[in-house]
Amino acid sequence: MKRNAFAMRLKPGVEAEYKKRHDEIWPELKAELRKAGISDYSIYLDRKTNTLFAFQYVADDATDAELPKLPVVKKWWHMMKDLMETNADESPVSDPLAEVFHMD
């Protein structure tokens, strides 16, 4: 199992709506994330910078690279684009974070 972390950026003033939408995340989206090998997925917000910090475990045999092709993922991105910085395909701008320390 691999650990994966990345940062995204939230637009100012939309923190409550971002949390609300994630509190109501679609069961079919959660199912696809699990099916792709993602587990223990958390997102944290740095309110000073509007930076979202995401952490997840990814199975060694994960198919997460295929997620962007799924209609439910594209639909989620479309719904979230008004809250986040996004790419031309409506995916969130996401920067991988390098692990510099880990303690079990």
Contacts in CASP RR format, 6 or more apart in sequence:
PFRMAT RR
TARGET T0000
AUTHOR 0000-0000-0000
METHOD contacts of the structure
MODEL  1
MKRNAFAMRLKPGVEAEYKKRHDEIWPELKAELRKAGISDYSIYLDRKTN
TLFAFQYVADDATDAELPKLPVVKKWWHMMKDLMETNADESPVSDPLAEV
FHMD
1 57 0 8 1.000
1 58 0 8 1.000
1 59 0 8 1.000
1 60 0 8 1.000
2 57 0 8 1.000
2 58 0 8 1.000
2 59 0 8 1.000
2 60 0 8 1.000
2 62 0 8 1.000
3 55 0 8 1.000
3 56 0 8 1.000
3 57 0 8 1.000
3 58 0 8 1.000
3 99 0 8 1.000
3 102 0 8 1.000
4 55 0 8 1.000
4 56 0 8 1.000
4 57 0 8 1.000
4 58 0 8 1.000
4 96 0 8 1.000
5 53 0 8 1.000
5 54 0 8 1.000
5 55 0 8 1.000
5 56 0 8 1.000
5 96 0 8 1.000
5 97 0 8 1.000
5 99 0 8 1.000
6 53 0 8 1.000
6 54 0 8 1.000
6 94 0 8 1.000
6 95 0 8 1.000
6 96 0 8 1.000
6 97 0 8 1.000
7 51 0 8 1.000
7 52 0 8 1.000
7 53 0 8 1.000
7 54 0 8 1.000
7 94 0 8 1.000
7 95 0 8 1.000
7 97 0 8 1.000
8 51 0 8 1.000
8 52 0 8 1.000
8 54 0 8 1.000
8 84 0 8 1.000
8 85 0 8 1.000
8 92 0 8 1.000
8 93 0 8 1.000
8 94 0 8 1.000
8 95 0 8 1.000
9 50 0 8 1.000
9 51 0 8 1.000
9 52 0 8 1.000
9 84 0 8 1.000
9 85 0 8 1.000
9 93 0 8 1.000
10 18 0 8 1.000
10 45 0 8 1.000
10 50 0 8 1.000
10 51 0 8 1.000
10 52 0 8 1.000
10 83 0 8 1.000
10 84 0 8 1.000
10 85 0 8 1.000
11 50 0 8 1.000
11 82 0 8 1.000
11 83 0 8 1.000
11 84 0 8 1.000
11 85 0 8 1.000
12 50 0 8 1.000
14 82 0 8 1.000
14 83 0 8 1.000
15 45 0 8 1.000
15 47 0 8 1.000
15 50 0 8 1.000
17 83 0 8 1.000
18 45 0 8 1.000
18 80 0 8 1.000
18 83 0 8 1.000
18 84 0 8 1.000
21 79 0 8 1.000
21 80 0 8 1.000
21 83 0 8 1.000
22 43 0 8 1.000
26 72 0 8 1.000
26 76 0 8 1.000
28 72 0 8 1.000
29 72 0 8 1.000
29 73 0 8 1.000
29 76 0 8 1.000
32 67 0 8 1.000
32 70 0 8 1.000
32 72 0 8 1.000
32 73 0 8 1.000
33 41 0 8 1.000
33 67 0 8 1.000
35 63 0 8 1.000
36 62 0 8 1.000
36 63 0 8 1.000
36 64 0 8 1.000
36 66 0 8 1.000
36 67 0 8 1.000
37 58 0 8 1.000
37 59 0 8 1.000
37 61 0 8 1.000
37 62 0 8 1.000
37 63 0 8 1.000
37 64 0 8 1.000
38 56 0 8 1.000
38 57 0 8 1.000
38 58 0 8 1.000
38 59 0 8 1.000
38 62 0 8 1.000
38 64 0 8 1.000
39 56 0 8 1.000
39 57 0 8 1.000
39 58 0 8 1.000
39 59 0 8 1.000
40 55 0 8 1.000
40 56 0 8 1.000
40 57 0 8 1.000
41 54 0 8 1.000
41 55 0 8 1.000
41 56 0 8 1.000
41 57 0 8 1.000
42 54 0 8 1.000
42 55 0 8 1.000
42 56 0 8 1.000
43 52 0 8 1.000
43 53 0 8 1.000
43 54 0 8 1.000
43 55 0 8 1.000
44 52 0 8 1.000
44 53 0 8 1.000
44 54 0 8 1.000
44 55 0 8 1.000
45 51 0 8 1.000
45 52 0 8 1.000
45 53 0 8 1.000
46 52 0 8 1.000
46 53 0 8 1.000
52 84 0 8 1.000
53 97 0 8 1.000
54 94 0 8 1.000
58 64 0 8 1.000
67 73 0 8 1.000
68 74 0 8 1.000
68 89 0 8 1.000
68 91 0 8 1.000
74 90 0 8 1.000
77 86 0 8 1.000
77 89 0 8 1.000
77 90 0 8 1.000
77 91 0 8 1.000
77 92 0 8 1.000
78 90 0 8 1.000
80 86 0 8 1.000
80 92 0 8 1.000
81 90 0 8 1.000
84 92 0 8 1.000
84 93 0 8 1.000
85 92 0 8 1.000
85 93 0 8 1.000
86 92 0 8 1.000
86 93 0 8 1.000
87 93 0 8 1.000
END
